[in-house]
Amino acid sequence: MELRIQILTLGYSFLYGIFFSFLLTANYRLIYNNRVYVKWLITIFFVINNVLIYFLLLKKINNGIIHPYLLIVFILGIMSESRLKKLVAKYFKK
């Protein structure tokens, strides 16, 4: 795989990790007070949709080639969004 495609793929995975973390927080707020079967249904639908979107866009970028470092960068994106959210909350709490 070319270096340019690897960099695009890493950037995409990082940004999708941030996007996924944001949507996960929003999804949690939506299902917080619903019935149990509705929670399960919404969660399953949420996960399937996000996995399909991730792989469809990954297929557009690099023909769907998956490497272990994509998972690492995806998790780093989730962690960075979590830290950023805490920093923003701390800033606006003052």
N, CA, C and O of each residue as an XYZ file, in Angstrom:
376
protein
N       0.841     -1.167      0.000
C       0.000      0.000      0.000
C       0.894      1.241      0.000
O       1.920      1.281      0.680
N       0.498      2.234     -0.759
C       1.283      3.456     -0.858
C       1.225      4.245      0.451
O       0.284      4.116      1.234
N       2.257      5.065      0.665
C       2.340      5.859      1.881
C       1.191      6.853      1.982
O       0.644      7.054      3.066
N       0.821      7.470      0.879
C      -0.267      8.454      0.879
C      -1.581      7.806      1.301
O      -2.350      8.392      2.064
N      -1.833      6.614      0.812
C      -3.064      5.904      1.161
C      -3.033      5.486      2.631
O      -4.064      5.522      3.302
N      -1.871      5.092      3.136
C      -1.754      4.737      4.548
C      -2.029      5.938      5.442
O      -2.711      5.811      6.459
N      -1.506      7.101      5.072
C      -1.736      8.311      5.861
C      -3.207      8.701      5.818
O      -3.775      9.071      6.846
N      -3.834      8.625      4.648
C      -5.274      8.901      4.553
C      -6.082      7.933      5.412
O      -7.039      8.334      6.075
N      -5.699      6.672      5.401
C      -6.412      5.662      6.177
C      -6.249      5.906      7.674
O      -7.208      5.780      8.435
N      -5.035      6.256      8.094
C      -4.810      6.550      9.515
C      -5.609      7.776      9.949
O      -6.224      7.772     11.015
N      -5.600      8.814      9.135
C      -6.372     10.015      9.457
C      -7.860      9.728      9.510
O      -8.563     10.221     10.392
N      -8.336      8.936      8.574
C      -9.745      8.560      8.557
C     -10.111      7.775      9.813
O     -11.146      8.042     10.425
N      -9.281      6.817     10.204
C      -9.574      6.017     11.391
C      -9.586      6.880     12.648
O     -10.435      6.699     13.521
N      -8.653      7.812     12.740
C      -8.596      8.704     13.894
C      -9.843      9.586     13.960
O     -10.464      9.711     15.016
N     -10.205     10.190     12.841
C     -11.384     11.055     12.815
C     -12.675     10.262     13.029
O     -13.615     10.756     13.652
N     -12.717      9.047     12.519
C     -13.911      8.232     12.742
C     -14.003      7.787     14.193
O     -15.104      7.603     14.712
N     -12.867      7.611     14.855
C     -12.882      7.312     16.287
C     -13.477      8.459     17.077
O     -14.248      8.239     18.011
N     -13.123      9.687     16.709
C     -13.699     10.867     17.362
C     -15.201     10.931     17.083
O     -15.999     11.154     17.994
N     -15.575     10.737     15.833
C     -16.983     10.759     15.430
C     -17.779      9.669     16.150
O     -18.887      9.921     16.623
N     -17.220      8.469     16.235
C     -17.891      7.351     16.893
C     -18.090      7.626     18.378
O     -19.149      7.330     18.930
N     -17.083      8.187     19.019
C     -17.190      8.505     20.441
C     -18.274      9.546     20.688
O     -19.036      9.438     21.648
N     -18.342     10.547     19.828
C     -19.381     11.569     19.949
C     -20.765     10.946     19.776
O     -21.674     11.231     20.555
N     -20.929     10.102     18.765
C     -22.220      9.453     18.544
C     -22.570      8.476     19.659
O     -23.743      8.304     19.988
N     -21.567      7.841     20.238
C     -21.803      6.926     21.344
C     -22.361      7.664     22.548
O     -23.256      7.162     23.227
N     -21.839      8.850     22.815
C     -22.359      9.672     23.907
C     -23.799     10.087     23.621
O     -24.654     10.027     24.505
N     -24.062     10.505     22.397
C     -25.425     10.896     22.025
C     -26.372      9.700     22.111
O     -27.505      9.846     22.570
N     -25.929      8.537     21.682
C     -26.749      7.330     21.741
C     -27.054      6.953     23.190
O     -28.169      6.533     23.500
N     -26.097      7.097     24.053
C     -26.298      6.773     25.460
C     -27.369      7.677     26.056
O     -28.197      7.222     26.846
N     -27.359      8.933     25.690
C     -28.372      9.867     26.205
C     -29.754      9.543     25.661
O     -30.753      9.756     26.349
N     -29.826      9.030     24.434
C     -31.124      8.682     23.854
C     -31.752      7.465     24.515
O     -32.969      7.416     24.694
N     -30.938      6.485     24.878
C     -31.489      5.234     25.401
C     -31.492      5.175     26.921
O     -31.807      4.127     27.486
N     -31.161      6.232     27.580
C     -31.006      6.192     29.033
C     -32.293      5.822     29.761
O     -32.233      5.054     30.721
N     -33.432      6.319     29.358
C     -34.665      6.084     30.103
C     -35.706      5.236     29.358
O     -36.875      5.248     29.745
N     -35.337      4.527     28.342
C     -36.287      3.718     27.590
C     -36.392      2.309     28.161
O     -35.672      1.944     29.091
N     -37.292      1.536     27.594
C     -37.451      0.140     28.009
C     -36.251     -0.682     27.552
O     -35.490     -0.267     26.679
N     -36.099     -1.858     28.162
C     -34.920     -2.699     27.919
C     -34.840     -3.150     26.466
O     -33.770     -3.068     25.862
N     -35.928     -3.619     25.896
C     -35.861     -4.107     24.510
C     -35.603     -2.976     23.530
O     -34.986     -3.196     22.487
N     -36.060     -1.777     23.840
C     -35.777     -0.624     22.981
C     -34.296     -0.267     23.073
O     -33.684      0.089     22.067
N     -33.715     -0.359     24.268
C     -32.283     -0.097     24.444
C     -31.459     -1.063     23.605
O     -30.531     -0.657     22.906
N     -31.805     -2.344     23.679
C     -31.071     -3.349     22.914
C     -31.203     -3.118     21.416
O     -30.220     -3.204     20.680
N     -32.402     -2.830     20.972
C     -32.645     -2.610     19.551
C     -31.888     -1.394     19.033
O     -31.267     -1.456     17.971
N     -31.933     -0.305     19.763
C     -31.227      0.906     19.355
C     -29.720      0.682     19.360
O     -29.024      1.131     18.449
N     -29.212     -0.006     20.374
C     -27.771     -0.259     20.464
C     -27.285     -1.142     19.319
O     -26.248     -0.860     18.718
N     -28.016     -2.196     19.017
C     -27.631     -3.090     17.911
C     -27.670     -2.337     16.583
O     -26.755     -2.462     15.770
N     -28.724     -1.560     16.366
C     -28.844     -0.768     15.151
C     -27.703      0.240     15.041
O     -27.149      0.432     13.959
N     -27.353      0.880     16.143
C     -26.269      1.861     16.187
C     -24.926      1.225     15.820
O     -24.183      1.764     14.999
N     -24.624      0.098     16.422
C     -23.339     -0.559     16.169
C     -23.249     -1.055     14.729
O     -22.228     -0.856     14.071
N     -24.286     -1.687     14.240
C     -24.271     -2.197     12.863
C     -24.101     -1.057     11.866
O     -23.314     -1.163     10.925
N     -24.836      0.032     12.069
C     -24.716      1.173     11.161
C     -23.323      1.772     11.176
O     -22.777      2.079     10.116
N     -22.740      1.944     12.340
C     -21.414      2.539     12.407
C     -20.335      1.636     11.822
O     -19.404      2.119     11.178
N     -20.451      0.355     12.037
C     -19.480     -0.580     11.448
C     -19.598     -0.571      9.925
O     -18.584     -0.550      9.228
N     -20.821     -0.585      9.407
C     -21.011     -0.548      7.956
C     -20.486      0.745      7.341
O     -19.843      0.718      6.292
N     -20.758      1.874      7.991
C     -20.256      3.155      7.477
C     -18.736      3.166      7.480
O     -18.117      3.602      6.509
N     -18.127      2.688      8.570
C     -16.665      2.666      8.656
C     -16.056      1.830      7.531
O     -15.116      2.267      6.866
N     -16.592      0.633      7.322
C     -16.013     -0.242      6.309
C     -16.325      0.215      4.888
O     -15.504      0.026      3.990
N     -17.480      0.804      4.670
C     -17.775      1.324      3.329
C     -16.819      2.460      2.957
O     -16.309      2.509      1.837
N     -16.583      3.364      3.896
C     -15.644      4.450      3.607
C     -14.201      3.942      3.543
O     -13.394      4.462      2.772
N     -13.878      2.939      4.342
C     -12.548      2.337      4.272
C     -12.344      1.655      2.919
O     -11.242      1.671      2.371
N     -13.398      1.064      2.391
C     -13.310      0.446      1.066
C     -13.062      1.493     -0.013
O     -12.339      1.230     -0.974
N     -13.653      2.677      0.134
C     -13.417      3.765     -0.826
C     -11.974      4.262     -0.769
O     -11.395      4.608     -1.800
N     -11.395      4.301      0.425
C     -10.052      4.855      0.581
C      -8.974      3.862      0.140
O      -8.112      4.189     -0.676
N      -9.032      2.642      0.691
C      -7.938      1.705      0.416
C      -8.412      0.298      0.050
O      -7.732     -0.685      0.344
N      -9.559      0.205     -0.582
C     -10.114     -1.084     -1.022
C     -10.407     -2.035      0.130
O     -10.401     -3.251     -0.058
N     -10.660     -1.504      1.307
C     -11.080     -2.302      2.455
C      -9.983     -3.091      3.128
O     -10.270     -4.069      3.819
N      -8.742     -2.699      2.950
C      -7.633     -3.401      3.590
C      -7.564     -2.966      5.052
O      -7.495     -1.776      5.359
N      -7.584     -3.957      5.945
C      -7.578     -3.681      7.382
C      -6.236     -4.101      7.960
O      -5.747     -5.200      7.699
N      -5.645     -3.204      8.754
C      -4.401     -3.480      9.452
C      -4.627     -3.284     10.941
O      -5.522     -2.534     11.332
N      -3.839     -3.941     11.775
C      -4.017     -3.784     13.231
C      -3.815     -2.344     13.712
O      -4.435     -1.934     14.693
N      -2.969     -1.582     13.045
C      -2.734     -0.220     13.506
C      -3.944      0.678     13.272
O      -4.038      1.740     13.888
N      -4.865      0.290     12.409
C      -6.094      1.065     12.232
C      -6.956      1.010     13.489
O      -7.574      2.005     13.869
N      -6.994     -0.150     14.128
C      -7.728     -0.286     15.378
C      -7.093      0.559     16.475
O      -7.794      1.189     17.267
N      -5.776      0.571     16.519
C      -5.060      1.371     17.519
C      -5.350      2.859     17.320
O      -5.607      3.573     18.289
N      -5.311      3.324     16.086
C      -5.573      4.739     15.799
C      -7.041      5.068     16.060
O      -7.356      6.164     16.524
N      -7.931      4.140     15.767
C      -9.353      4.328     16.065
C      -9.568      4.512     17.570
O     -10.301      5.408     17.988
N      -8.939      3.678     18.369
C      -9.042      3.785     19.829
C      -8.410      5.078     20.319
O      -8.925      5.698     21.250
N      -7.308      5.494     19.714
C      -6.705      6.788     20.073
C      -7.660      7.945     19.762
O      -7.712      8.919     20.514
N      -8.404      7.849     18.680
C      -9.401      8.863     18.358
C     -10.499      8.924     19.404
O     -10.933     10.010     19.790
N     -10.951      7.763     19.866
C     -11.966      7.716     20.917
C     -11.425      8.327     22.197
O     -12.112      9.110     22.853
N     -10.194      7.974     22.558
C      -9.599      8.502     23.790
C      -9.370     10.005     23.697
O      -9.582     10.718     24.678
N      -8.948     10.491     22.559
C      -8.696     11.924     22.420
C     -10.000     12.716     22.470
O     -10.017     13.823     23.009
N     -11.087     12.182     21.925
C     -12.372     12.872     22.015
C     -12.846     12.921     23.457
O     -13.421     13.920     23.889
N     -12.611     11.865     24.194
C     -12.996     11.836     25.599
C     -12.216     12.880     26.397
O     -12.787     13.601     27.215
N     -10.922     12.954     26.153
C     -10.096     13.966     26.841
C     -10.486     15.378     26.430
O     -10.554     16.275     27.270
N     -10.740     15.574     25.156
C     -11.132     16.888     24.662
C     -12.457     17.329     25.272
O     -12.639     18.497     25.616
N     -13.382     16.373     25.401
C     -14.671     16.664     26.002
C     -14.502     17.101     27.458
O     -15.177     18.024     27.913
N     -13.605     16.439     28.186
C     -13.352     16.808     29.582
C     -12.712     18.190     29.684
O     -13.056     18.975     30.567
N     -11.782     18.485     28.779
C     -11.144     19.805     28.795
C     -12.137     20.916     28.489
O     -12.110     21.967     29.129
N     -13.006     20.693     27.525
C     -14.007     21.693     27.164
C     -14.986     21.889     28.320
O     -15.355     23.019     28.639
N     -15.402     20.799     28.940
C     -16.331     20.893     30.078
C     -15.674     21.642     31.232
O     -16.324     22.446     31.900
N     -14.404     21.385     31.469
C     -13.680     22.065     32.547
C     -13.539     23.544     32.241
O     -13.648     24.375     33.142
N     -13.299     23.884     30.983
C     -13.147     25.278     30.578
C     -14.448     26.053     30.754
O     -14.442     27.183     31.242
N     -15.563     25.444     30.356
C     -16.840     26.144     30.432
C     -17.442     26.093     31.837
O     -18.384     26.827     32.135
N     -16.903     25.233     32.696
C     -17.395     25.148     34.066
C     -16.922     26.335     34.900
O     -17.549     26.665     35.907
N     -15.850     26.968     34.506
C     -15.272     28.097     35.264
C     -16.176     29.255     35.351
O     -15.823     30.269     35.954
